[in-house]
Amino acid sequence: MPNMVVLVKHVYDENQLKVERETGKVSYEGVPGKISDFDRKAMEAALVLRSVGGGKITSVTVGPEEAAKSLREVMAMGADQTILVKEPTAGQLDSSATADILAKALEKAGGFDLLICAEGSVDSYTSLLAPMLAEKLHLPLITYAQSLQVKDGTLRAERILEKRMEVVEARLPALVTVTGEINSPRIPTLLQIMGAMKKPIATFTLADLGLSLGAVGARGYKLLEYSAKSKERRKVVFDGTVPEAVTKLLDALTRDGLVG
């Protein structure tokens, strides 16, 4: 009966981001936060495993106090307990620093058999956190899994690669990342959401973990800002009657290789 940990990330809602026209900088003012969509799939994967073999699910995140909102959501989905490492500048840290923090948080939380992550987050999508964390925790790593099974202390996963599918196994404890195709996450009921609002969230600071922001952040990069790329679109006007304009348009598209 594996005890599982699911890592989640609280991100800005990418559908509501704004771009300042003059500077091209991404503005977060008034943009609500949410759980990364891929992390909901990681949580669903853990719930499916628990329904078959039992066990306990703990969800962990590093972020500002508002990140508790994402932990409430996974508790509504069915997580047994959650841990928030409260750090307002977490979004500016690189993957290595975040992995250092999570490794300490997992050590404080106690043992686990299986650590489940999404293949990436909807904001930075570096896909670096899982391999870095596996290295720090000395765990076998399986990436890009589209199905999971746990039996007799062994994790069995189907991996999606570019031109083939692999079936691999690893002894527990292990770390696995799951793809966006692995499942369709459940939607909590209103009763489950209300129940999650009453559940406690274990909260730690970096100091509680024996860490400091200067120490973990000094070894890598610090994200300062996002900016959107601007691109001027070609504007072409075709004169003449409608049939003549259509002919000219098709000729131009053919020259550019856009139609055969």
C-alpha positions as MATLAB code, in Angstrom:
seq = 'MPNMVVLVKHVYDENQLKVERETGKVSYEGVPGKISDFDRKAMEAALVLRSVGGGKITSVTVGPEEAAKSLREVMAMGADQTILVKEPTAGQLDSSATADILAKALEKAGGFDLLICAEGSVDSYTSLLAPMLAEKLHLPLITYAQSLQVKDGTLRAERILEKRMEVVEARLPALVTVTGEINSPRIPTLLQIMGAMKKPIATFTLADLGLSLGAVGARGYKLLEYSAKSKERRKVVFDGTVPEAVTKLLDALTRDGLVG';
ca = [
       0.000    0.000    0.000;
       2.130    2.918   -1.210;
       2.170    6.259    0.561;
       2.306    8.861   -2.174;
       3.368   12.490   -2.444;
       2.032   14.678   -5.245;
       3.818   17.938   -6.023;
       1.639   20.820   -7.168;
       2.375   24.366   -8.268;
       0.254   27.479   -7.830;
       0.445   29.520  -11.038;
      -1.190   32.541  -12.604;
      -4.195   31.773  -14.787;
      -2.560   31.905  -18.213;
      -5.889   32.658  -19.883;
      -6.152   35.960  -18.023;
      -2.616   37.298  -18.407;
      -2.262   40.773  -19.852;
       0.545   42.221  -21.980;
       1.470   45.897  -21.793;
       1.392   47.100  -25.387;
       4.152   49.686  -24.960;
       6.732   47.503  -23.202;
       5.715   43.956  -24.094;
       5.955   42.988  -20.416;
       3.468   40.522  -18.974;
       1.301   42.092  -16.281;
      -0.034   39.994  -13.418;
      -2.115   42.729  -11.858;
      -5.554   41.390  -11.050;
      -4.769   37.951  -12.529;
      -6.017   35.159  -10.236;
      -3.897   32.166   -9.299;
      -4.811   28.523   -9.779;
      -3.324   25.063   -9.628;
      -1.277   24.140  -12.698;
      -3.560   22.093  -14.949;
      -0.976   19.336  -15.374;
      -0.742   18.928  -11.585;
      -4.423   18.064  -11.398;
      -3.618   15.098  -13.644;
      -0.780   14.050  -11.326;
      -3.209   14.187   -8.412;
      -5.763   12.114  -10.313;
      -3.086    9.503  -11.050;
      -2.395    9.175   -7.315;
      -6.104    8.900   -6.539;
      -6.486    6.070   -9.059;
      -3.549    4.193   -7.523;
      -4.998    4.677   -4.039;
      -8.377    3.326   -5.145;
      -6.635    0.097   -6.167;
      -4.010   -0.390   -3.482;
      -4.871    1.970   -0.645;
      -2.271    4.205    0.957;
      -2.136    7.881    1.850;
      -1.706   10.912   -0.401;
       0.191   14.013    0.698;
       0.393   17.058   -1.556;
       3.241   19.565   -1.267;
       3.838   22.976   -2.799;
       6.258   25.876   -2.483;
       4.800   29.314   -2.967;
       3.132   32.373   -1.439;
       0.331   32.139    1.098;
      -2.170   32.215   -1.777;
      -0.839   28.811   -2.878;
      -3.026   27.328   -0.138;
      -5.837   27.762   -2.687;
      -4.303   25.042   -4.875;
      -3.818   22.769   -1.876;
      -7.492   23.224   -1.004;
      -8.356   22.028   -4.493;
      -6.331   18.825   -4.243;
      -7.815   18.178   -0.808;
     -11.255   18.549   -2.373;
     -10.156   16.008   -4.985;
      -9.127   13.611   -2.229;
      -5.644   14.327   -0.850;
      -5.314   13.197    2.769;
      -2.999   15.988    3.873;
      -1.102   18.937    2.423;
       2.066   20.906    3.101;
       2.800   24.489    2.107;
       6.328   25.837    2.197;
       5.499   29.527    2.341;
       7.903   31.618    0.284;
       6.568   34.729   -1.521;
       9.421   34.775   -4.065;
       9.169   31.094   -5.029;
       8.171   31.992   -8.580;
      11.526   33.713   -9.123;
      13.646   30.735   -8.072;
      15.152   28.286  -10.532;
      14.391   24.558  -10.557;
      17.496   23.623   -8.562;
      16.608   25.967   -5.704;
      13.019   24.725   -5.694;
      14.261   21.130   -5.621;
      16.447   21.937   -2.590;
      13.417   23.332   -0.762;
      11.173   20.412   -1.677;
      13.787   17.865   -0.645;
      13.905   19.398    2.836;
      10.113   19.624    3.009;
       9.744   15.955    2.088;
      12.324   15.022    4.699;
      10.306   16.894    7.321;
       7.045   15.318    6.134;
       8.323   11.789    6.694;
       8.756    8.794    4.422;
       6.936    8.012    1.194;
       6.916    5.263   -1.397;
       6.035    7.122   -4.572;
       6.534   10.750   -5.575;
       4.352   11.902   -8.489;
       4.899   15.075  -10.521;
       3.469   16.456  -13.730;
       5.744   16.482  -16.780;
       5.972   20.276  -16.430;
       4.106   23.343  -15.216;
       1.927   25.553  -17.384;
       4.060   28.651  -16.702;
       7.768   27.875  -17.138;
       7.489   24.250  -18.354;
      11.196   23.567  -17.823;
      10.570   19.889  -16.925;
      13.760   20.095  -14.833;
      12.387   19.895  -11.311;
      11.645   16.161  -11.254;
      15.081   14.937  -12.434;
      16.845   17.387  -10.109;
      14.727   16.262   -7.169;
      15.269   12.593   -8.000;
      19.020   13.216   -7.986;
      18.910   15.007   -4.632;
      16.740   12.276   -3.066;
      18.674    9.395   -4.737;
      15.488    8.016   -6.287;
      14.964    6.115   -9.552;
      13.155    8.344  -12.050;
      10.558    7.442  -14.672;
       9.439   10.285  -16.924;
       6.540   10.899  -19.318;
       4.358    8.082  -18.012;
       0.916    7.699  -19.529;
      -0.155    4.831  -17.266;
       0.915    3.615  -13.818;
       0.636    0.407  -11.832;
       2.060   -0.480   -8.435;
       2.405   -4.107   -7.368;
       4.602   -5.851   -4.822;
       6.745   -2.795   -4.215;
       7.372   -2.151   -7.907;
       6.194    0.733  -10.090;
       5.331   -0.215  -13.664;
       4.775    2.560  -16.203;
       4.151    3.024  -19.898;
       6.307    5.850  -21.253;
       5.406    7.857  -24.351;
       8.432    8.663  -26.495;
       8.639   10.338  -29.884;
       8.500    7.190  -32.023;
       7.696    4.382  -29.625;
       6.250    3.401  -26.265;
       8.321    1.850  -23.480;
       7.195   -0.244  -20.539;
       9.583    0.223  -17.604;
       9.733   -0.795  -13.962;
      11.392    0.630  -10.856;
      11.515   -0.513   -7.272;
       9.890    1.802   -4.745;
      10.568    4.398   -3.486;
      10.643    6.133   -6.845;
       9.735    9.369   -8.606;
       7.534    9.479  -11.701;
       6.327   12.277  -13.973;
       3.041   11.847  -15.805;
       1.930   13.223  -19.162;
      -1.139   15.302  -19.892;
      -2.713   12.296  -21.627;
      -2.711   10.051  -18.562;
      -6.255   10.856  -17.424;
      -9.108   13.320  -17.123;
      -9.067   14.739  -13.573;
     -12.221   14.504  -11.506;
     -14.130   17.654  -10.614;
     -14.811   17.965   -6.867;
     -18.391   18.372   -5.712;
     -19.530   21.423   -3.784;
     -19.654   19.305   -0.625;
     -16.049   18.174   -1.152;
     -14.934   21.755   -1.750;
     -16.619   22.940    1.422;
     -15.069   20.060    3.368;
     -11.598   20.937    2.084;
     -11.959   24.484    3.414;
     -12.067   23.083    6.949;
      -9.005   20.839    6.683;
      -5.658   22.009    8.108;
      -2.640   22.772    5.937;
       0.776   22.161    7.483;
       2.776   25.323    6.819;
       6.535   25.796    7.015;
       8.933   28.605    6.223;
      12.428   28.196    4.805;
      13.780   28.829    8.297;
      11.696   25.908    9.613;
      13.485   23.710    7.081;
      16.930   25.008    8.022;
      17.244   26.947    4.763;
      17.594   30.574    3.758;
      16.517   32.343    0.605;
      20.020   33.697    0.072;
      21.543   30.222    0.229;
      19.171   28.407   -2.115;
      18.792   31.292   -4.534;
      22.452   32.256   -4.879;
      23.482   29.141   -6.820;
      21.198   29.606   -9.812;
      19.220   32.197  -11.709;
      16.477   34.484  -10.465;
      13.527   35.140  -12.736;
      12.988   38.871  -13.047;
      10.168   39.229  -15.551;
       8.301   37.737  -18.475;
       7.837   39.568  -21.753;
       5.789   38.755  -24.814;
       7.304   38.662  -28.278;
       5.776   41.060  -30.765;
       5.544   40.256  -34.440;
       4.443   42.479  -37.277;
       2.034   40.772  -39.630;
       2.335   41.203  -43.367;
      -0.410   43.302  -44.859;
      -1.044   42.718  -48.545;
      -3.877   44.270  -50.545;
      -4.950   42.735  -53.855;
      -6.683   45.077  -56.276;
      -9.171   44.170  -58.978;
     -12.418   42.275  -59.131;
     -13.149   39.472  -56.681;
     -12.033   36.720  -59.119;
      -8.856   38.664  -59.931;
      -8.084   39.260  -56.231;
      -8.658   35.585  -55.409;
      -6.303   34.540  -58.215;
      -3.626   36.935  -56.968;
      -4.072   35.651  -53.407;
      -3.661   32.027  -54.481;
      -0.574   32.904  -56.529;
       0.978   34.685  -53.501;
       0.206   31.779  -51.156;
       1.707   29.329  -53.657;
       4.905   31.368  -53.965;
       5.261   31.387  -50.169;
       4.759   27.620  -50.027;
       1.581   27.894  -47.992;
      -0.534   25.985  -50.494;
       0.438   23.251  -52.928;
];
